[in-house]
C-alpha cells in the first residue's frame, strides 16, 4: 500500500475511532467525499489497522460462573455484572440475580428457608409473582430488636411468602440468648420447635454472609459479651444465620454457637439447594470461608468478587466445598 494512502487511512481512522468525529465532519475536514471516508474506514478494518473488540460482560460472567463451579465444586454459580462497586449497588444487582434464579427453580411442594439482612431484602424485594402449591416459607434464624434496624426479618419472610402465595413461618426470637439453658427452654416450646424443624426440613435454603465488624447489625444488637466480641473479631471471617466461622469454614466460638437460635450450619450441607447470595470485595474472605466449609452448593455473586475468589483459590488454598 502506498505510504500516502496508508497515512490517509490512519488519519481517518483516528478521527473516527479515537476523536469521535462522524463521517460527514471528517469529509469536510479533509476535503473528501463521505463515500470515500466510509471506504477508507472499511479498508482500515480489512487491513487490520483497526481491530474492534466488543467486551460483552455477560460472556465474562458466564465464564467466571463456570470456573467457580469447577473450583468450588458447586451445583450452580451465577455471576451478575455489576457496573460499580459501591456495596449498596452490589447488593441490588446480586439481589436481582438471586430473585430471578429462585423464580426459575422453585416448584410446588418446596419448603424455602431464608435468612435476613440487607442483601436478603434485595432478593425478597425483587421476587416476581409465582404461585406455588403445598409449599411454605420459613425464617431460618432468630432476629434482632435493635432500634436502628429498618428492615425486619419478618418483613423479608413476608415478601417471600407474598411472591409465592404460601404460608410464612416466622421466628420471633433473638438470634442469640444469654445462656444455652435459655435456648434449650425456648426450643422446648412446641410452636417454636415446629418452626425450627421446618427450617431443618427445607429443601431450599437461601442466605447471605455477615461480617464481624462495627457495621454488623448482629454485633450492634448487644447480644454478645466483651469476651464474645474478642473471640469473634480475632478469629471469625463471617457469619451465616448468626453462626460465626473462621477462614476454613469451621465454627470459631462454640459457646456462642450453643446460644444461637436457628438452623445449624451442618444442616445447610444437606439441602437440595443451599444458595449463598453475597458479593463485594469486603466479603471475599467470608464467602471463601463459607465455601470451604461446604455450606453452599449454589453461589450468586458479582464479577469482581468471583475473580477474587478464584484468585484466592488458585493462591494455594484448597476449597473443600
N, C-alpha and C positions, 0 to 999 in steps of 0.2 A: 504494500500500500504506500502511496506517495506520502512523503512527510507532511506536505501542506494539507492534504485531505485528512490525515491522521490527527493533526493538530486541531482541525476544524471539528472533527467528531468529538474529540476530548473536550473542546471548549463548549460545544453544545450540550454534551452530557453533564458537565459540571454545572452549567447554568440551570439545567432542568432538574437534576437529581440532588445537587448539593445546595443550590441557592433558591430553589423553588420558583423559578420563573416559568410561566406557561409557554407553550409553543408560539403563540402569537407574539408575545413580548420578545422572545429570543429572535424570531424572524425580523422584527423591527430593529432590534439592537445590532444584528449582524448583517442586515441588508439581504436577507434570504427570503425565499417564499416559505409559507407554512408547510407545504408538502415536502420541501427539501429538508426542513428541520425534522419532520417526522421520520423521513427516510434515514437521516443521519443518526437519530436516536435508535432506530431499529438496527442499523448497522453496528452501533456501539454494543448492543446485546449480542448480535450474531458473531462479532469478532471477539467477544469475551472481555471487551473493555469495561462494560458494565455487567455485573452479576447481581441478580436480585435474589435475596433470601427472605422468605416470609417466615417469621417466627410465630408459629401457632402455639399459644400457651397450652391448649388442650392436648396437643401431641406430647409436649414435655411432661404434662401431668399424668398422662396415661403411662408413659414410660416409667416415671417415678413410682406410680402405683404398682406396676409390675415388679419393680425392684424391691419395694417394701414387702410385697407378698412373699417374694423368694427369700429375702434375707431374714425376715422375722417370722416365717412360717405361718403366715396369715391366710385365712379363708378368703378375705376380701380387703382391699385397700382402695380408698377414694381420696384423690388429691385435688382439692379445689384451688383454682387460680385466684390469688388474692392480689389486687393491684397495688396495695400499700400495706406497710407492716405496723400500722397502729393496732394495738391489741383489740380495740373495740371493732375495728373493721375486720380483723381476722376472725373474731367470734361470729360476726354477722355472716361472712361468706361460708365458713365451715358449718355454721348452724343451718344455713340454707341447703348446703350439700347433704348434710345428715338427714334433714327432713325429707328431701327428695329420695334419698336412698331408702329410708324407712318406709315411705309410702309405696315404693316399688317392691318391697319384700314382705311386709306384714300380710297376714292371711287370717281367715276365720279360725277360731279356737286358739289363737295365740294369747299368751299371757305376757304382757310387756311391762318390765320393771324399769323405772327411770330414777336417776339421782337428781340433784338440784344444783343450782349455780347459774351464773350469768351466761355461760356457754349453753347450758341446757335450756335456758329460757329462749335463746335464739332458735334452738331446734324446735321447741314447742310452738313458738310464735309463727314459725314458717310452715307448719304442717297444713296440708290441704285436707279437705273432707274425704274420708274413705270409711264408709260404714262397715264394721266387722260383726260377724255373728258369733255368739258364745265366746267372746273374748273379754279380757279385763286389763286394766292398767293399775299398777301398784307402785307406791313410793318405796324405794329400796333402803333408805336410811333416814334416821331422825334428822330434824332440822335445827334451827336456831331461833331465838326470840329476841335477838339484839335489835335495838330501836332503829339502827341505821339501815337495816335490811329492807330494800324496796321491793324485792321480788321474793315472795314466799315459796317454799317447796310445794305447798298445796296448790298454788296458782299454776305451777308448771304441770303438775299431775292433772289438774282440771283441764288445761289446754289440750293435753294428750287425749283425755277421755272424750272431750268435745269433738276432736277431729275424727276419732274412730267410732264415736257413738256407742261407747261402752261405759260400764260402771267403774268409777275410780275408787281406789282403796288408799286412804291417807294414813300416814304415821304421825299423829300429832304428839310427838315426843322429842325430847332433846337428843341431839346427836351423841352427846357424851354425858354421863352422870358421874357423881362423886365417888361411887363405890361399886364394885362388882356385885355386891349383895343387893344393892338398889336395882341394878339391871336385872338380876335374877327375879326379883319380886315383880318388877314391871312386866317382864316377859312371861310370867306365870299367868297373867290375866288372859283368859281365853280369847277375848276380842283382839287384843294386841298380838297374841300368838298367831291368830288366823292371818293377819296382815303379813307378819314376818314369814310365815310358812308359804304364803302366796308368792312373796318375793323370791324365796328359795326355789319354788316350783316354776317360776317364769322361764319360758324358753328363750325369750329375748331380753337382754339387759342392755340399756344404753346409758352411758355415764361419761363423766369427764375427769380430769385430774385437777387438784388444787395444789397450791404451793405453800410451803411453811414459812411465809414471810409476813411482814407487818400489815400487808394489804389483805391477808386471809380473813374471810368472814368467820371462819371457824376459830381462829386464834383471837379475833376481836370479841368473840362471844363470851370470853371469860370462863369457859368450861374447864380450862386447864390450870394446873398449879404451876408455880415457877419451876419446879423440878421437871414437870412435863414439858414445858417450853424449852428448857435447856436441852433435854434429850432430843426433842423434835428438831430444833434448829441446828443441832450439831450432827444429826445422823440422817434425817429424812430428806428425800428429794421431792416428795409429793404425797398426796393422799387420794384415795379413791373411796367414795362413800364414807368419808371421815376416818378411814383407816390408813395410817401412815406407813410408808415403806421406804427402804433405802435404795441405793443405786443398783442393787442386784434384784430388787423387787421383793425383798424379804421384810416382813413386819419388823419395825425397828423399836417399838415401845410396847412390850407385851402387856404390861399392867394397864396402860391406856386403852389398848385394843380390847381388853377384858371389860372395860367400862363403856365401850362404844355400842350403840344400838343400831342394828341394821344388818344387811347381808354381809356374810364373811367373804373375804377376797377369794378364798379357795372355792367357794360356790360359783364364782364367776367362770371358773375354768370348765364347769360342766354345762354351760349354756350352749344351746344351738347357735345363737348369735350373742356374742359379748362385744358390744360396739363401743369403742373408745373414741370420743369426739374431743379433740384437743389440738391446739396449734399456737404458734407464736414462739419466737426464739427463747423467751424466758422459760418455756415449759419443755424444752427439749430433754433435759435430764429427767424430768418427771415422767414424760412419755416413754423414754427409753427404759427407765426402771420398771414401769408398768408392763412393757413388752417383755422384758427379761423375766419378770415374774410370771408371765403367761396368763395375765388376767384378761386379755382381749384377743379375740380371733378376727376382729374387724377393726380397722383404723380409718378414721376420717380426719384429715389434716390439710394443711396448705403446702404449697410447693417448697417454700424456703425451709420449713420445719422438716419436710420429707428429706430434702437434701442434707440437712444437718444430722438427721437420724441415720441416714445411710453412711455419711462420713464417719460418724461416731462408731457405728458397727464395724466399718472397714478399718478403723484405727486400732483394732486389736482386741476389742472386747466382743465376746460371742454372746448373741442373744439366745435365750432358752425358751422363748415363747412358742 
